Amino acid sequence: MAKVLCVLYPDPVTGYPPRYVRDDIPVITQYPNGQTVPSPQGPLGFKPGELVGCVSGELGLRSYLEAHGHQLVVTSDKDGADSTFDKHLVDADVVISQPFWPAYLTAERIAKAKKLKLALTAGIGSDHVDLKAAAAHGVTVAEETFSNSISVAEHVVMMVLSLVRNYLPAHQYAVNGGWNIADCVSRSYDLEGMHFGTLGAGRIGLAVLRRLKPFDVKLHYYQRHRLAPEVEAELGLIHHETPEDLVKVCDIINLQMPLYPSTEGFFNERMLSLVKRGAYLINTARGALCDRDAIVKALESGQLAGYAGDVWFPQPAPVDHPWRTMPYNGMTPHISGSSLSGQARYAAGTLEILQCFFEGKPIRPEYLIVDGGNLAGTGASSYKLS
């Protein structure tokens, strides 16, 4: 019998389950790159479109795990030495966490988890796991690559339009009973003709570029591994050799790069000093890519016209986090990849990975981050161990 420790975000404050506004969600069979969606064996344990990413939703795993003699512990209490997470981690075989409510698997925690064999991210992004420590301790790290990439890309497009068109303040005027047209439009512009650049053009970054192409914007990108010439030609992309070159010319900058030690605090005062005055910055990658206080200062000075982010550090962000109250922000809790549609895919992928793990079958290479003591699969092209 294995002990599976699952850390998920809390239930809705109005109670679980919620009243769903739709009866179903579209059926997706494959992703844009041809990769098939998760394909676990047997019943899912939930109906696609249900809220399964919270504690009571349990990712729909209980019926499968208990039918096979395994123990499932689900909690949202993840921080501090006396947390439920730390209490059960010492004898857990599998840890499941989400980027939206990450259980930070530090080197110290991994050292205490003597039985831990699999650290599974329900979603995309395993930077809350110390990958070097996981590799050293023989812990496999896996995630559901591409499961919610389009969910995040759509969120980016929403944030871009919300900032550029000054939608959020304008909506608030309407809610408050006002008709402040001049106040609304004094910060509202057309997206058409602007220069949009993404730092990172992987699955999400490329999906964003494709979705913005019809808006007649000029598209720029920086990526360690340059995209194929035919993709550049199709989208009319302008490639930049360095991030600095890109940020100097773009009106809107999208952060879509992975977080590892060398990229932490990447968007700092120096980088912000290079951007065009009045640029907009979008970040659905990781909060720690940005210097927290430098972002606030740039908005207050007008160097940035707006900042929309879906990611914070730490997560959940404290109540007094300055990004909650800084001017011209479009912040959301980390929700971009946890739409009900995205949940259906990453919950199914979690089940698929668990089935492979317990049955001794290979986990799809695209799901692997660390395996056999080293980076593997997607991890080998996305992360560094130093």
N, C-alpha and C positions, 0 to 999 in steps of 0.2 A: 504494500500500500504506500502511495506517495502522498505527501502533504503539499497541496497547492495553495499558496498565499497570494491573494488577489487584492490589489489596492485600486479602488475606483472612487470617483467623485461622489459627494453626497446626493441623496435623493432630492427631488423638487421640494421646495418649502411648502408647496400646496398639497403635497402627498403623492404617493406612488400607488398605482400607475397614473400617469396624467391622462386627460381626455385628448385623444389624438384628433387632429383637424383633418387628416386624410385617412382613407381606408387602405391605401397601399402605396408602394413606391415603385418606380420603374425597375424593370429587370435588366441588369447589366451583365453580360456574359464575358466580356473581355475589355481590357484597357486599351488606350490609343496605340500603345506599342505592340499590341497583339498578345500580351500576357493574359492568361485566363484568370478570372476572379477565383477566390478561394473555393476549394471543392472538397470539403470534409465528407466523410462517409456517414451515412445514417442521418437521423433528424437533427436539426439545428438546436433545438431547445428554446427557440423563440420564433416569433413571426417577424420577418423583415419589415422594418418601419416602426418597431417597438423601441422604447427607450431601454437599452441594455447596458449602457456605459456607466450607469450609477450603481450604488451598492445593492439595491434591491433587484436591479436587472441582472447582475452577476454574469454579464456577457453570455447569458443563456447556458452556462457550463455545468450547473449542478447536476442535472439529470444524467449527463454523460459520465461525469467523474464519479458520482456515487454508484452508478450502475456497474462501474469497473473497479469498485472497492477503494477509491481514492477519497481523501479528505479535502474539502474545500473550505478555506477561511477567507471571508470577504470583509474588508474594512476600508474606511476612509481616513482612519487615524494613523498617520504615517510619520509624523515629525516628533523628535525628542526621544530620549533614551527609554522613557516609560511608555512609548506608544504601543498600540496593538501590533503594529507592523514589526517593531523590534522584538517584542515578546515572542512572536511566532517565527521570526526569521531564523532563529538559531537552529530549528530542526525542519525547516522547509526544504523540499526538494525542488520546487518550482516557484518562482516569483513572477507574477503578472502585474504590470503597471501600465499607465497611460501617460503620454506626454502632457495631457491636459491637467493631470493631478499626479505628478510624478513621485514615485517612491525613490528617492535618491540612493542608489546602491553605490555607496562610497567604498573605497578600498578597506576601510575599517569595518564596515558592515559585511562586506564579502568575506573578510577574514574570520568573522564570527559565525558565518553561515556554513558550517562544516559539511552539511549534506547537500548544499545547493548545486544543482546540475544545469538548470535552465533559467535564464532571465529573459522573459518574453515581453516585448512591448506590444500592447494592443493599439496599433496605429503605426505611425512612422516617426522615427527619431529615437535613437537609443543613447543620446548623450547624457541622460540622467544615470547611466550605468558607467562606472569606471571601467572602461574597456580593457585597459592594460591589466588591472587587477583581475578582471574576469578571465582574461587569457591565461594569466599566471596560475590561477586556481582551477583551470580546466572547465570553466563554466561556459556553456554555449549561450550566446546572445542572439536573439532572433526578433524580427518584426514583420509586419504585413506590408511590405513594400508595394506602393502604388494604390493601396486600399482606399485612401482618402486624399490622394494627391489632387484630384479634380475638385474635391470639396474645398480644399485650401485655395486652389487657383481661382475659383469663383469668388471666394471671400476677398482675395486681393483686388479683383476687378471692382467689387462693390466698394471697397475702401478707397480706391483711386477716384472713382466717380463721386463718392461722398465728400472727399476733401476738395477736389478741384471745383465741384459745383456748389460747395458750401451747403450741402444738403442738411447736415445735422443741426446747425444753428437755425436754418430756415424752418425746418420741421418744428423745432422748439418754439419759435415765434408763433406758429400756427396753433400748437398745443396750448400755448399761454393766452390765446385769444387775440393775438396781434395780427397786423397786416403790414409788417415793416419791410416793404419791398426794397427800399434803398439800402437798408442795413444788410439785407440778405445778399443783394447782388454786388455790393461793394467788394466782396471777396469771392465772387463767382466768375469762373472762366470756362471756356470751351476746352475740352480735351483735344479736339481736332487740331492737328498741326504741332502738338507738343512733342518733345523728345522723351521717350520712356526707356529707362535702362534697368536691366536686372543683373544683379551680382549673384551669379549662380543660375545656370540654365539647364538644370537636370529635369526630372519628371515634372516638378511643379513649375519651375521657372519657364520651361518651354511651353507648358500648357497656358501659362499667363500670356506669353508672347503671342501664341496662336489666337487667344481670345481678344486681345487688344488690336490685332491687325485690322479688323473691320472698322475701327474707330479712326482710321487714317492718321495714326500717330507714327512718328519715326522711331524705329525700334533698335535698341542697342543692347549688347550683352557682354559680360565678362565671364569666362569659364576656363578653368584649368585645362580641360580637354575640349578643344574647339569642336563645334558642331559640324556636321557634314556639309560640304559645299552646297548640295542640293537643298538642304534645309535653310541655309542662309539665303539662297536665291529665292526660295519659295516665299519667305517672310520679309525679304528685303532687309536682313539684319546687318547691323554694323558691329563688327567685333572689335573689342579693345584689348590691348595687351596687358593693361593694368587696371585695377579698380579706380585708381586716381584719375586716369584718363577719362573713364566713363562718367564719374560724378561731376566733372567739370562742365560737361556739355548737356546733361540731362535735366529736364524739368521735374521728372518724377523718377525716384530711385527705389527699386524693389530689392530687399534683402532676401535671398533664397539660398544662402550658403550654409553648410553644416557648421556646427559648433564643436570645436576642439581647442585645446589650450592655445594654439597659435592664432585663432580667430576671436578669442574672447576679448571684448572691448574694442573690436575692430573699428566700429564707427565711433570715433572719439573726437576731441576738439580739433585735432589736426585734420582729420578727414572732413569734418563738418566745415572747416575753414575753406575747403576747396570747392564746395558745392556752389552752384549759382544761387544768388540771393533770391529767396522766395521759392526754392525747390520744395517738393513734397517727398517725405520718406515713408515707405511702407515696410513693415517687418512682421511677417508671419512665420519666420524661421525659428529664432531663439532670442529671448530677451537679452541674454548676456552678450550677444554680438555688439550691443550698443552700450556706451558709457551713459549710465542713467542720468547723471547730472548735466552732462554735456548736451543731451537732447533737450532738457528743460531750458537751458540757457539759450540754445539756438532758436527755440520757439519764442522765447521772451524777447530776444534781440531782433527777430525778423529774418534771421539767416535761413531758417526753415519757415515755410508758410503753413505747414501742417505735418503731423506725424500720426499715422494710424498703425497701431500694433495689436496683435492678437496674442503676443507672447511676452512674458515678464520673467524677472528673476528676483527672488525665488517665486515659485508657484505653489499655492496661491499667493498672490501679492499681498503684503500687509495693507491694512486700511489706510495708513498714512503714506503709501507709496506716491511720490510726486507725479507720476504719470497719470494718476487718476484725476488730478486737478490742473495740470499744466494747460496753457492756452492752446486752442486750435488742435485739439487731439481727437482722434477717432478710435480710442481704445475699446477693446472688448475683452472679456475673460477669454481664456484659451478655448475657443469654440469652433474655430474654422474647420478643423478636421473631424469634429464630432457631431456632424449633422446626423439625423436618423438614417439617412441613406449611407453615409460613411460608416456608421456604427454597424450596420448589417454586414458590411464587407469585412471590417476588421474583427468583428466578433466571430464570423465564420472562419476567418483566417487563423484566429487564435485556436479554435477547435481543430482545424486541420493540422497546425503545428503540434498541438498536444497529442493528437492521434499518432502522428509520425514519431514523436518522441517516445511515447509509451510502447509503441509497437516495434520500435527499433528500425524504422524506415527512414530513409534520407529526407531531411527537410529541404524544400526547394532552395536552390542556391540564391534566388532573388530575395529570400526571406532571411538568409544568414548574415550576421554581422561579425560574430566571433565564433569560431569552431576549431576544435583540435589545438587550442593554445595559440591561435593567431587570427588575424582578420581573415574573413572568408566571404565569398559571395558578394553581395552588395556592399558589405562593410569594407572589402578590400579596395573598392573604388571611391568610397565616400568618407572614410575616416582615417585617422592616424592614431597610433598608440603612444605618441609622445606629444 
